[in-house]
Amino acid sequence: MDMTGWVQGQIFVQTVDEKEVEAVSAFLNARSLSFQVLTLSESMVLDGDGPDDAVSTDRFSIAVQLAGFPQVVGPLLTEFTQRVHGGGWDDALPPTV
């Protein structure tokens, strides 16, 4: 059986780890995939008398745009999904020649 047609869509993943954002970006860049990193920064003041003691957090969303033939998009989507769900990013870059 052959799969024909065109697949397109977006994937959104979230993390709070800046190093993971760098690893995911390197993975996506190495595969020439379009993506955008969105950052949400929050700051909470716990003590009104000490505003300099605020607690801040950053959360990153990575939006990935996929489009192409299923034979091309399928393996990329499978690998990306496996890495996002615990597969890690240590060996995410393809070997260099």
ABEGO torsion letter per residue (X at the ends): XBBBEBBBEBBBBBBABAAAAAAAAAAAAAAGBBBBBBBBBBBBBABAABAAABBBBBBBBBBBBBBEBAAAAAAAAAAAAAAAAGAEAAAABBBBX
